[in-house]
């Protein structure tokens, strides 16, 4: 292996070369024109482990077989391909619209993104998967990286010096599939900016949520402070007001994963949304289960019976989800244009046969039923599943999306994910396969939820403040080890991993970075790159941030102020027009770090803007911009129909310019009124 080193500015130049399925034929590879050896950009604490020179990178579906020559590095954080050649436009666009573009360059891949590694035999395109503990051939013709975001990258070692190919491959396999999560590169040595999002690990976070929803008869319990009650729940949970902590501890022992019923959300009328595990299979006595349900019943001001939804019976199993996902992965990761064309001819039938949309439909159906029980019958809903950590998170989150307008904002959606998925212990590490253990327990529950949200956004295109591009970015970000939000099975597991890292690095503080800090870090870094003022920067919004805001939602906010007398009410702190205007001002003018004002408390819950959705299969659409994002041959194929192409035109930028004009008009009108004394 090469010696560890820090990076130097890239200075070498390599030319484009043609590749035809690794076949042996003369290829002219120009010599280096600069003697300085190129190296990757490294983060604090990142080290180079192995490198291979004269490596060729190319996309598997490029019909002209054009490859790029460069140097391939493996560090303890990423696979980095360094070249001075121009970047493919599509690759650059997708990189720009990612949440890890601060840590990775266009040709970089985080090690935790790697799903499998294949080798090509000499003189053949037949691929064979290789493992970290398998015997090695004397020479590798090339490596194929299959990434968890349904992307394929091919590297050829045709011109690589002997030995470098094996060193790179061995280093890659050793570091990409660690035995435990603390072996991943989780901290880059400097603190992240504050995301302004509560982590729901403190009592005050849950108390604020109780105050916002104004749901009565529930209380915050700190009995899990040292995770002695349940290792997968946060230190504080919301439980029925009449349930003593001693009774809570006794009851928890009867449920799978020792997870008793916990409150997630509720309404002023008393309808609560509760997540609860199933009774342990070894316990025949249902007394504690009935007692917990009785307590939920008594929490309701009118003592109405709760609706109990057994998700294990109503929804697909985790194994069913994984089988569907594997079929879609095979559909969207073809090896060559011939296979792609064959799959494209039967694209929709293959989608249907995967049953993925059937699973999406079922989740939406159950969420719709639960939302109707709360909205129309004022009934509390208990979501019950095995350990209450997977599909109950999907359904609970969707119910809130349908009923709670706050959740449809970027800030509210961040809080929702932090509360329902992170704090309440969805096993991200296990389900997303961050380690090489528990492979049989992988399942795309998180992706299923994001697809469900996408379907809601399609049917209500102006109701969500964020776009489907942002949902795609969140899915991709869940595989980057520097986004701690998606790295752990629970809050307790996060604390344990942090303690291990701190013991191993006693003189260096460990800073884990929540994914939500991207918004603050993005603006800070981009502002620092501008030569002008913050005001000038605010007129040059980064395309990635613009792509994540729903222009139709923003336009609806502006249009809400066009009604009779609305602008006059913007001076009244008690009016909705006042809050709407300040929300718009923060969005268009603030040079701050967030897409929202974190100092302003969330507005009280209102149920007057409920979303109604059609859950039938015929109304759902394959999420092609997510699953087919990395397919590299547009041509005239199904995956790139006109609807997808339209999203990549400058229309979005033109829409934003139009919104800026509307905003400036309203702003000038209000300013004139203030000058004339019409608005005090």
C-alpha positions as CSV (number, residue, x, y, z in Angstrom):
1,X,0.0,0.0,0.0
2,X,1.1,3.5,-0.6
3,X,2.2,5.7,2.3
4,X,-0.3,8.0,3.9
5,X,-0.3,11.6,2.7
6,X,-2.1,14.9,2.6
7,X,-3.3,16.2,-0.7
8,X,-1.7,18.6,-3.1
9,X,-3.3,20.8,-5.8
10,X,-4.1,18.6,-8.9
11,X,-1.8,19.5,-11.7
12,X,-1.7,16.6,-14.1
13,X,-3.5,16.3,-17.4
14,X,-4.7,13.1,-19.0
15,X,-6.6,12.8,-22.2
16,X,-9.8,11.1,-23.2
17,X,-9.3,7.5,-24.4
18,X,-11.7,5.1,-26.0
19,X,-12.7,1.8,-24.4
20,X,-14.5,-1.1,-26.0
21,X,-15.4,-3.6,-23.3
22,X,-11.8,-3.9,-22.1
23,X,-10.8,-5.6,-25.4
24,X,-7.1,-5.8,-26.1
25,X,-6.2,-3.2,-28.7
26,X,-3.7,-0.3,-29.0
27,X,-4.9,2.8,-27.2
28,X,-2.8,6.0,-27.3
29,X,-2.4,7.3,-23.7
30,X,-0.5,10.6,-23.7
31,X,2.2,11.0,-21.1
32,X,1.8,13.3,-18.2
33,X,2.5,16.9,-19.2
34,X,3.1,18.0,-15.6
35,X,5.5,16.1,-13.3
36,X,3.7,17.0,-10.0
37,X,1.7,14.0,-8.9
38,X,-2.0,14.7,-8.5
39,X,-3.7,13.8,-5.2
40,X,-7.2,14.1,-3.9
41,X,-8.6,16.7,-1.6
42,X,-8.6,15.4,1.9
43,X,-10.7,16.3,4.9
44,X,-9.2,16.7,8.4
45,X,-8.4,13.2,9.6
46,X,-8.7,11.6,6.1
47,X,-5.8,9.6,4.8
48,X,-4.9,8.0,1.5
49,X,-4.6,4.2,1.9
50,X,-4.0,3.1,-1.7
51,X,-3.8,4.5,-5.2
52,X,-3.7,3.3,-8.8
53,X,-2.3,5.3,-11.7
54,X,-3.5,5.4,-15.3
55,X,-7.0,4.2,-14.4
56,X,-9.8,4.7,-16.9
57,X,-13.3,5.6,-15.7
58,X,-16.3,5.3,-17.9
59,X,-20.1,4.9,-17.7
60,X,-21.4,1.4,-18.6
61,X,-24.0,2.7,-21.1
62,X,-22.0,5.3,-23.0
63,X,-22.5,4.2,-26.6
64,X,-19.2,5.8,-27.8
65,X,-17.3,4.0,-25.0
66,X,-15.5,7.3,-24.1
67,X,-13.5,6.9,-20.9
68,X,-11.5,9.4,-18.8
69,X,-8.0,8.7,-17.6
70,X,-6.9,9.6,-14.1
71,X,-5.6,8.4,-10.8
72,X,-7.8,6.3,-8.5
73,X,-7.4,6.8,-4.7
74,X,-8.9,4.9,-1.8
75,X,-9.0,6.8,1.5
76,X,-10.6,6.0,4.8
77,X,-13.6,8.0,3.7
78,X,-14.0,7.8,-0.1
79,X,-13.0,6.4,-3.5
80,X,-11.6,9.4,-5.3
81,X,-10.9,9.6,-9.0
82,X,-8.7,12.6,-9.8
83,X,-8.5,14.0,-13.3
84,X,-8.1,17.4,-14.9
85,X,-10.6,16.6,-17.7
86,X,-14.0,18.3,-18.0
87,X,-16.9,16.9,-16.0
88,X,-19.9,15.3,-17.7
89,X,-22.8,17.8,-17.5
90,X,-25.3,15.3,-16.1
91,X,-22.8,14.0,-13.5
92,X,-22.1,17.6,-12.5
93,X,-25.8,18.5,-12.2
94,X,-26.5,15.5,-10.0
95,X,-23.5,16.2,-7.8
96,X,-24.6,19.9,-7.4
97,X,-28.0,18.7,-6.2
98,X,-26.6,16.5,-3.5
99,X,-26.3,17.2,0.2
100,X,-22.7,15.8,0.3
101,X,-21.2,18.1,-2.3
102,X,-19.3,19.9,0.5
103,X,-17.3,16.8,1.3
104,X,-17.1,15.1,-2.1
105,X,-16.0,16.2,-5.5
106,X,-17.9,15.1,-8.7
107,X,-15.7,12.0,-9.2
108,X,-15.7,11.0,-5.5
109,X,-17.8,8.2,-3.9
110,X,-18.2,7.8,-0.1
111,X,-17.2,4.3,0.9
112,X,-20.5,3.8,2.7
113,X,-22.3,4.3,-0.6
114,X,-20.7,1.2,-2.1
115,X,-23.2,-1.7,-2.3
116,X,-21.1,-4.3,-4.1
117,X,-17.8,-4.6,-6.0
118,X,-17.5,-6.7,-9.2
119,X,-14.4,-7.7,-11.1
120,X,-14.0,-8.3,-14.8
121,X,-12.1,-11.3,-16.1
122,X,-9.3,-10.6,-18.6
123,X,-10.7,-10.3,-22.1
124,X,-14.3,-10.7,-20.9
125,X,-17.1,-8.5,-19.7
126,X,-18.5,-11.1,-17.5
127,X,-18.6,-9.8,-14.0
128,X,-18.0,-11.6,-10.7
129,X,-18.6,-10.2,-7.3
130,X,-15.6,-10.1,-5.0
131,X,-15.6,-10.0,-1.2
132,X,-13.1,-8.6,1.3
133,X,-12.1,-12.1,2.5
134,X,-12.0,-13.9,-0.8
135,X,-8.9,-15.1,-2.7
136,X,-7.5,-12.7,-5.3
137,X,-6.4,-13.2,-8.9
138,X,-2.9,-12.1,-9.9
139,X,-4.3,-9.2,-12.0
140,X,-7.6,-7.3,-12.3
141,X,-8.7,-6.0,-15.7
142,X,-11.3,-3.7,-14.1
143,X,-13.6,-3.0,-11.2
144,X,-17.3,-2.2,-11.3
145,X,-18.7,-0.3,-8.3
146,X,-22.5,-0.8,-7.8
147,X,-23.7,2.0,-5.5
148,X,-26.6,2.0,-3.1
149,X,-28.2,4.9,-5.0
150,X,-28.5,2.7,-8.1
151,X,-25.4,4.0,-9.8
152,X,-22.7,2.0,-11.6
153,X,-19.2,3.1,-12.1
154,X,-16.6,1.1,-14.1
155,X,-12.8,1.4,-13.8
156,X,-10.3,-0.2,-16.1
157,X,-6.8,-1.1,-15.0
158,X,-5.6,-1.9,-18.6
159,X,-2.7,0.6,-18.3
160,X,-2.3,0.6,-14.5
161,X,1.1,-0.5,-13.2
162,X,1.1,-4.1,-11.8
163,X,0.1,-4.4,-8.2
164,X,-1.6,-1.1,-7.9
165,X,-4.9,-2.6,-9.0
166,X,-4.9,-5.2,-6.3
167,X,-3.9,-2.7,-3.6
168,X,-6.8,-0.4,-4.5
169,X,-9.3,-3.2,-4.7
170,X,-8.3,-4.7,-1.3
171,X,-8.3,-1.3,0.4
172,X,-11.7,-0.6,-1.0
173,X,-13.3,-3.8,0.1
174,X,-11.7,-3.6,3.6
175,X,-13.0,-0.1,4.3
176,X,-16.3,-0.1,2.5
177,X,-17.8,-2.9,4.5
178,X,-16.8,-2.4,8.1
179,X,-17.8,-4.8,10.9
180,X,-19.2,-2.0,13.1
181,X,-20.5,1.5,12.5
182,X,-17.6,3.3,14.4
183,X,-15.2,2.0,11.7
184,X,-16.7,4.4,9.2
185,X,-15.4,8.0,8.7
186,X,-18.0,9.8,10.8
187,X,-16.3,13.1,11.8
188,X,-14.2,15.5,9.8
189,X,-12.7,17.4,12.7
190,X,-14.7,20.6,12.8
191,X,-18.1,21.4,14.3
192,X,-21.1,21.8,11.9
193,X,-23.2,24.9,11.9
194,X,-26.3,24.7,14.0
195,X,-29.2,23.2,12.0
196,X,-31.8,24.9,14.2
197,X,-33.8,21.6,14.4
198,X,-34.6,20.0,17.7
199,X,-33.2,16.5,18.1
200,X,-36.1,15.3,20.3
201,X,-33.7,13.9,22.9
202,X,-34.6,16.6,25.5
203,X,-37.8,17.0,27.5
204,X,-38.2,20.6,26.2
205,X,-38.4,19.4,22.6
206,X,-41.3,17.1,23.3
207,X,-43.0,19.6,25.6
208,X,-42.9,22.2,22.7
209,X,-44.5,19.6,20.4
210,X,-47.2,18.9,23.0
211,X,-47.8,22.7,23.2
212,X,-47.9,23.1,19.4
213,X,-50.5,20.4,18.9
214,X,-52.3,21.2,22.2
215,X,-53.1,17.5,22.7
216,X,-54.3,17.1,26.3
217,X,-53.6,14.4,28.9
218,X,-50.1,13.3,27.9
219,X,-46.9,14.0,29.8
220,X,-43.1,13.8,29.2
221,X,-41.3,11.0,31.0
222,X,-37.5,11.1,31.7
223,X,-37.5,7.5,32.9
224,X,-35.4,6.3,30.0
225,X,-32.6,8.8,30.8
226,X,-29.9,6.2,30.9
227,X,-31.6,3.9,28.3
228,X,-32.3,1.4,31.0
229,X,-36.0,1.2,30.0
230,X,-35.4,0.8,26.2
231,X,-32.2,1.1,24.3
232,X,-33.9,2.1,21.0
233,X,-36.0,4.9,22.4
234,X,-34.7,8.4,23.2
235,X,-33.9,9.5,26.8
236,X,-37.4,11.1,27.1
237,X,-40.7,9.9,25.7
238,X,-44.3,11.1,25.9
239,X,-46.7,8.7,27.7
240,X,-50.3,8.8,29.1
241,X,-50.6,11.3,31.9
242,X,-51.9,8.6,34.4
243,X,-49.1,6.2,33.7
244,X,-46.5,6.2,36.5
245,X,-42.8,5.7,35.6
246,X,-42.7,2.5,37.7
247,X,-45.7,1.1,35.8
248,X,-44.1,2.2,32.5
249,X,-41.0,0.2,33.3
250,X,-43.0,-2.9,34.3
251,X,-45.1,-2.7,31.2
252,X,-42.2,-2.2,28.8
253,X,-40.9,-5.7,29.6
254,X,-43.9,-7.2,28.0
255,X,-43.4,-5.6,24.6
256,X,-40.9,-6.6,21.8
257,X,-37.8,-4.5,22.1
258,X,-39.1,-3.3,25.5
259,X,-40.9,-0.5,23.6
260,X,-44.1,0.5,25.3
261,X,-46.7,2.8,23.7
262,X,-45.3,6.3,23.0
263,X,-47.1,9.5,21.8
264,X,-46.1,10.9,18.5
265,X,-48.6,13.6,17.6
266,X,-52.2,14.7,18.5
267,X,-54.9,17.3,18.2
268,X,-56.6,19.8,20.5
269,X,-59.8,17.6,20.4
270,X,-57.8,14.8,22.1
271,X,-57.1,12.4,19.2
272,X,-53.6,11.1,19.6
273,X,-51.3,9.2,17.3
274,X,-49.5,6.4,19.2
275,X,-46.8,3.9,18.2
276,X,-46.6,0.6,20.1
277,X,-44.7,-2.6,19.7
278,X,-46.3,-6.0,19.7
279,X,-46.4,-8.1,22.9
280,X,-43.4,-10.4,23.1
281,X,-44.1,-13.8,21.6
282,X,-43.1,-15.5,24.8
283,X,-45.7,-13.7,26.9
284,X,-49.2,-15.2,26.7
285,X,-50.7,-12.7,29.2
286,X,-52.3,-9.8,27.4
287,X,-52.9,-7.8,30.6
288,X,-50.2,-5.2,30.0
289,X,-51.2,-4.7,26.4
290,X,-54.8,-4.2,27.3
291,X,-53.8,-1.9,30.2
292,X,-51.7,0.3,27.9
293,X,-54.5,0.5,25.4
294,X,-56.9,1.4,28.2
295,X,-54.6,4.3,29.2
296,X,-54.6,5.6,25.7
297,X,-58.4,5.4,25.8
298,X,-58.6,7.4,29.0
299,X,-56.3,10.1,27.7
300,X,-59.1,11.1,25.3
301,X,-61.2,13.9,26.8
302,X,-64.4,12.2,25.6
303,X,-63.1,8.7,26.4
304,X,-63.5,7.5,22.9
305,X,-62.2,4.1,21.9
306,X,-58.9,4.3,20.0
307,X,-58.5,2.8,16.5
308,X,-56.0,0.0,16.6
309,X,-54.1,-0.8,13.3
310,X,-52.0,-3.9,13.3
311,X,-49.4,-3.0,10.7
312,X,-47.9,-6.4,10.6
313,X,-51.1,-7.7,9.2
314,X,-52.0,-4.8,7.0
315,X,-48.6,-3.9,5.3
316,X,-45.9,-5.9,3.5
317,X,-43.1,-7.4,5.4
318,X,-39.6,-6.1,5.4
319,X,-38.5,-9.0,3.3
320,X,-41.2,-8.2,0.8
321,X,-40.0,-4.7,0.5
322,X,-36.4,-5.9,0.0
323,X,-37.4,-8.3,-2.8
324,X,-39.3,-5.5,-4.6
325,X,-36.3,-3.2,-4.2
326,X,-33.9,-5.7,-5.6
327,X,-36.1,-6.1,-8.7
328,X,-36.1,-2.3,-9.2
329,X,-32.3,-2.2,-8.7
330,X,-31.8,-4.8,-11.4
331,X,-34.1,-2.8,-13.7
332,X,-32.2,0.5,-13.2
333,X,-28.6,-0.8,-13.2
334,X,-28.2,-2.5,-16.6
335,X,-24.6,-3.5,-17.7
336,X,-24.7,-2.5,-21.4
337,X,-26.9,-0.7,-23.9
338,X,-28.3,-4.0,-25.2
339,X,-29.6,-5.0,-21.8
340,X,-30.9,-1.4,-21.2
341,X,-32.9,-1.4,-24.4
342,X,-34.4,-4.8,-23.6
343,X,-35.4,-3.7,-20.2
344,X,-36.7,-0.4,-21.5
345,X,-39.2,-2.2,-23.8
346,X,-40.8,-3.7,-20.8
347,X,-40.1,-1.0,-18.3
348,X,-43.6,-0.4,-16.9
349,X,-44.4,-4.1,-16.8
350,X,-41.2,-4.7,-14.8
351,X,-42.2,-1.9,-12.5
352,X,-45.6,-3.6,-12.0
353,X,-44.1,-7.0,-11.4
354,X,-41.8,-5.7,-8.7
355,X,-44.9,-4.8,-6.7
356,X,-43.1,-1.7,-5.3
357,X,-46.0,0.6,-6.2
358,X,-48.4,-1.8,-4.6
359,X,-46.5,-1.4,-1.3
360,X,-46.5,2.4,-1.7
361,X,-50.3,2.3,-2.3
362,X,-50.9,0.1,0.7
363,X,-48.9,2.5,3.0
364,X,-50.8,5.5,1.7
365,X,-54.1,3.6,2.1
366,X,-53.4,2.8,5.8
367,X,-52.2,6.4,6.4
368,X,-55.3,7.8,4.8
369,X,-57.5,5.5,7.0
370,X,-55.7,6.6,10.1
371,X,-55.9,10.3,9.1
372,X,-59.7,9.9,8.5
373,X,-60.1,8.3,12.0
374,X,-58.4,11.3,13.6
375,X,-60.0,14.0,11.4
376,X,-63.6,12.7,11.0
377,X,-64.1,10.6,14.1
378,X,-61.8,12.3,16.6
379,X,-60.4,8.9,17.4
380,X,-56.9,8.2,18.7
381,X,-55.0,5.8,16.5
382,X,-52.6,3.2,17.8
383,X,-50.0,1.9,15.2
384,X,-48.8,-1.5,16.3
385,X,-46.1,-3.5,14.7
386,X,-43.3,-5.9,15.8
387,X,-40.9,-3.5,17.5
388,X,-42.6,-0.3,16.3
389,X,-39.5,1.0,14.5
390,X,-40.1,0.5,10.8
391,X,-43.5,0.7,9.0
392,X,-45.1,2.5,12.0
393,X,-42.6,5.3,11.3
394,X,-43.8,5.4,7.6
395,X,-47.5,5.5,8.5
396,X,-47.1,7.9,11.4
397,X,-45.1,10.3,9.3
398,X,-47.6,10.2,6.4
399,X,-50.6,10.8,8.7
400,X,-48.9,14.0,10.0
401,X,-48.0,15.0,6.4
402,X,-51.7,14.7,5.4
403,X,-53.1,16.5,8.5
404,X,-50.5,19.0,9.7
405,X,-49.6,21.9,7.4
406,X,-46.4,22.6,9.4
407,X,-45.0,19.2,8.4
408,X,-45.3,20.3,4.7
409,X,-42.7,23.1,5.3
410,X,-39.0,22.3,5.1
411,X,-38.5,23.1,8.8
412,X,-41.5,21.0,9.7
413,X,-40.4,18.1,7.5
414,X,-37.0,18.2,9.1
415,X,-38.6,18.0,12.6
416,X,-40.8,15.2,11.5
417,X,-37.9,13.0,10.3
418,X,-35.9,13.8,13.4
419,X,-38.7,12.9,15.7
420,X,-40.3,9.9,14.0
421,X,-37.2,8.3,12.4
422,X,-34.1,9.3,14.3
423,X,-35.3,9.9,17.9
424,X,-37.8,7.1,17.9
425,X,-35.2,4.7,16.7
426,X,-35.6,3.6,13.1
427,X,-32.6,1.2,12.6
428,X,-31.0,3.1,9.7
429,X,-27.7,1.3,10.0
430,X,-29.2,-2.2,9.7
431,X,-31.8,-1.3,7.1
432,X,-29.4,0.6,4.9
433,X,-26.6,-1.9,5.2
434,X,-23.9,0.4,6.6
435,X,-22.0,-2.5,8.0
436,X,-21.3,-6.0,6.6
437,X,-23.3,-7.6,9.4
438,X,-27.0,-8.4,9.4
439,X,-27.3,-8.4,5.6
440,X,-30.5,-10.4,5.8
441,X,-32.2,-7.5,7.8
442,X,-31.7,-4.9,5.1
443,X,-34.9,-3.3,3.8
444,X,-35.7,0.0,2.0
445,X,-38.2,1.4,4.6
446,X,-36.7,4.9,4.4
447,X,-36.9,4.9,0.6
448,X,-40.5,3.6,0.7
449,X,-41.5,6.6,2.9
450,X,-39.8,9.1,0.6
451,X,-41.6,7.5,-2.4
452,X,-44.9,7.9,-0.5
453,X,-44.2,11.6,0.1
454,X,-43.3,11.9,-3.6
455,X,-46.8,10.5,-4.6
456,X,-48.4,13.1,-2.3
457,X,-46.3,15.9,-4.0
458,X,-47.5,14.7,-7.4
459,X,-51.2,14.9,-6.4
460,X,-50.7,18.2,-4.5
461,X,-48.0,20.0,-6.4
462,X,-48.4,23.3,-4.5
463,X,-48.8,21.9,-1.0
464,X,-45.3,21.0,0.0
465,X,-42.6,23.6,0.4
466,X,-39.9,21.1,-0.8
467,X,-39.5,19.3,-4.1
468,X,-39.1,15.7,-5.2
469,X,-35.4,16.7,-6.0
470,X,-34.9,17.3,-2.3
471,X,-36.4,13.9,-1.5
472,X,-34.0,12.3,-3.9
473,X,-31.1,14.2,-2.2
474,X,-32.2,13.0,1.2
475,X,-32.1,9.4,0.0
476,X,-28.7,9.8,-1.5
477,X,-27.5,11.6,1.7
478,X,-28.6,8.6,3.8
479,X,-25.6,6.7,2.5
480,X,-22.9,9.3,3.3
481,X,-21.2,8.5,6.5
482,X,-20.7,12.2,7.4
483,X,-24.5,12.7,7.6
484,X,-24.9,11.2,11.1
485,X,-28.7,11.6,10.9
486,X,-28.9,8.3,8.9
487,X,-26.0,6.4,10.3
488,X,-27.2,4.8,13.5
489,X,-29.9,2.4,14.7
490,X,-30.8,4.6,17.7
491,X,-29.8,7.7,19.7
492,X,-28.1,5.3,22.2
493,X,-26.1,3.7,19.3
494,X,-25.0,7.2,18.3
495,X,-23.8,8.0,21.8
496,X,-22.0,4.6,22.0
497,X,-20.2,5.1,18.7
498,X,-19.2,8.7,19.6
499,X,-17.7,7.4,22.9
500,X,-15.7,4.8,21.0
501,X,-14.3,7.3,18.5
502,X,-13.5,9.7,21.4
503,X,-11.5,7.0,23.2
504,X,-9.6,6.2,20.1
505,X,-8.9,10.0,19.5
506,X,-8.6,11.4,23.0
507,X,-7.0,14.7,21.8
508,X,-9.4,15.5,19.0
509,X,-13.1,16.4,19.6
510,X,-15.6,14.3,17.7
511,X,-18.2,16.3,15.8
512,X,-21.1,14.4,14.2
513,X,-23.0,16.3,11.5
514,X,-26.8,16.2,11.2
515,X,-27.9,16.3,7.6
516,X,-30.0,19.4,8.3
517,X,-26.8,21.5,8.9
518,X,-26.4,21.3,5.1
519,X,-28.6,24.3,4.7
520,X,-26.5,26.4,7.0
521,X,-23.2,25.1,5.7
522,X,-24.2,25.5,2.0
523,X,-25.0,29.1,2.4
524,X,-22.0,29.9,4.5
525,X,-19.6,28.2,2.0
526,X,-21.2,29.7,-1.0
527,X,-21.3,33.2,0.5
528,X,-17.5,32.9,1.2
529,X,-17.0,32.2,-2.5
530,X,-18.7,35.4,-3.5
531,X,-16.7,38.6,-4.0
532,X,-19.7,40.8,-3.4
533,X,-21.9,41.5,-0.5
534,X,-24.5,39.2,1.1
535,X,-27.2,41.3,-0.6
536,X,-25.6,40.5,-4.0
537,X,-25.4,36.9,-3.0
538,X,-29.1,36.8,-2.2
539,X,-29.7,37.6,-5.8
540,X,-27.6,34.7,-6.9
541,X,-29.3,31.8,-5.2
542,X,-27.4,28.5,-5.7
543,X,-29.3,26.2,-8.2
544,X,-29.2,23.3,-5.7
545,X,-31.1,25.3,-3.1
546,X,-33.6,26.6,-5.7
547,X,-34.1,23.1,-6.9
548,X,-35.1,22.0,-3.3
549,X,-37.8,24.8,-2.9
550,X,-41.2,24.2,-4.5
551,X,-41.8,27.4,-6.6
552,X,-45.6,26.6,-6.7
553,X,-45.7,26.6,-2.9
554,X,-43.8,29.9,-2.6
555,X,-46.1,31.4,-5.3
556,X,-49.1,30.3,-3.2
557,X,-47.7,32.2,-0.2
558,X,-47.3,35.3,-2.3
559,X,-50.8,35.0,-3.8
560,X,-52.3,34.7,-0.3
561,X,-51.4,38.3,0.2
562,X,-53.2,39.5,-2.9
563,X,-56.6,39.3,-1.3
564,X,-58.6,42.3,-0.1
565,X,-56.9,43.9,2.8
566,X,-54.2,41.2,3.2
567,X,-51.3,43.7,2.8
568,X,-52.8,45.9,5.5
569,X,-52.9,43.0,7.9
570,X,-49.2,42.4,7.5
571,X,-48.6,45.0,10.2
572,X,-50.8,43.1,12.7
573,X,-48.7,40.5,14.6
574,X,-51.9,38.5,15.4
575,X,-52.8,38.0,11.8
576,X,-51.8,35.1,9.5
577,X,-50.8,37.7,6.9
578,X,-48.2,39.1,9.2
579,X,-46.6,35.7,9.7
580,X,-46.9,34.9,6.0
581,X,-45.1,38.1,5.0
582,X,-42.3,37.6,7.4
583,X,-41.9,34.1,6.2
584,X,-41.6,35.3,2.6
585,X,-39.2,38.1,3.6
586,X,-36.9,35.6,5.4
587,X,-37.0,33.4,2.3
588,X,-36.2,36.1,-0.2
589,X,-34.0,38.4,1.7
590,X,-32.3,36.7,4.6
591,X,-28.5,36.1,4.3
592,X,-28.8,33.9,7.3
593,X,-28.0,30.2,7.4
594,X,-31.4,28.5,7.1
595,X,-34.4,28.4,4.8
596,X,-36.5,29.4,7.8
597,X,-36.3,31.6,10.9
598,X,-35.5,29.1,13.7
599,X,-36.1,31.8,16.3
600,X,-39.8,31.9,15.5
601,X,-41.8,29.2,17.2
602,X,-43.9,26.8,15.1
603,X,-47.5,27.9,14.6
604,X,-50.2,26.1,16.5
605,X,-51.7,23.1,14.7
606,X,-54.7,23.7,12.4
607,X,-56.6,20.9,10.7
608,X,-58.3,23.1,8.0
609,X,-56.0,22.2,5.2
610,X,-56.1,18.4,5.2
611,X,-54.7,16.7,2.0
612,X,-56.9,14.1,0.3
613,X,-55.1,11.6,-1.8
614,X,-56.0,8.9,-4.3
615,X,-54.2,5.7,-3.2
616,X,-55.3,3.6,-6.2
617,X,-52.4,2.1,-8.2
618,X,-53.6,3.9,-11.4
619,X,-53.0,7.2,-9.7
620,X,-49.4,6.5,-8.6
621,X,-46.4,7.1,-10.8
622,X,-43.0,5.4,-10.9
623,X,-40.5,7.7,-9.3
624,X,-38.2,7.7,-12.3
625,X,-36.2,10.8,-11.3
626,X,-35.1,8.8,-8.2
627,X,-34.7,5.3,-9.4
628,X,-33.4,6.2,-12.9
629,X,-31.3,9.2,-11.9
630,X,-28.0,7.7,-12.9
631,X,-29.1,6.0,-16.2
632,X,-26.6,7.6,-18.6
633,X,-28.2,7.2,-22.0
634,X,-31.2,9.6,-22.6
635,X,-31.8,9.0,-26.3
636,X,-35.6,8.5,-26.7
637,X,-36.1,6.0,-24.0
638,X,-38.9,5.6,-21.5
639,X,-36.7,6.6,-18.6
640,X,-36.3,10.1,-20.1
641,X,-39.8,11.0,-21.3
642,X,-40.7,14.7,-21.9
643,X,-41.9,15.2,-18.3
644,X,-38.4,14.4,-17.0
645,X,-36.7,16.5,-19.6
646,X,-38.9,19.5,-18.8
647,X,-37.7,19.5,-15.2
648,X,-34.2,20.1,-16.4
649,X,-35.0,23.2,-18.5
650,X,-34.4,26.7,-17.4
651,X,-38.1,27.1,-16.7
652,X,-37.5,26.8,-12.9
653,X,-35.0,29.7,-13.0
654,X,-37.5,31.8,-15.0
655,X,-40.2,31.0,-12.4
656,X,-37.9,32.1,-9.6
657,X,-37.2,35.4,-11.4
658,X,-41.0,35.9,-11.7
659,X,-41.4,35.3,-8.0
660,X,-38.7,37.8,-7.2
661,X,-40.5,40.4,-9.3
662,X,-43.8,39.7,-7.4
663,X,-42.0,40.0,-4.1
664,X,-40.3,43.2,-5.0
665,X,-43.6,44.7,-6.2
666,X,-45.3,43.8,-2.8
667,X,-42.3,45.1,-0.9
668,X,-42.3,48.4,-2.7
669,X,-46.1,48.7,-2.2
670,X,-45.7,48.2,1.5
671,X,-42.8,50.6,1.7
672,X,-44.9,53.3,0.0
673,X,-47.7,52.7,2.4
674,X,-45.4,53.1,5.3
675,X,-44.0,56.3,3.8
676,X,-47.5,57.7,3.4
677,X,-48.4,56.7,6.9
678,X,-51.0,54.1,5.7
679,X,-49.3,51.3,7.6
680,X,-48.1,52.0,11.1
